[in-house]
Amino acid sequence: MQIVNRIGVIGAGAWGTALAKHMAEKGLHVRLWAYERDVVDSINQTHENRV
């Protein structure tokens, strides 16, 4: 059986961001989904969730 090292996190609030960060630090490919465009832009520019 092949293990896929990709994960998607729906919701870029405090918990979603923390989960995505933890999984990325473990070497998984993480895709974080956020509803608000300003949150998406902020995370893409600074690699932090400041909103």
Buried (B, 14 or more C-beta within 10 A) or exposed (E): EEEEEEBEBEBBEEEBBEBBBEBBEEEEEBEBEBEEEEBBEBBEEEEEBEB
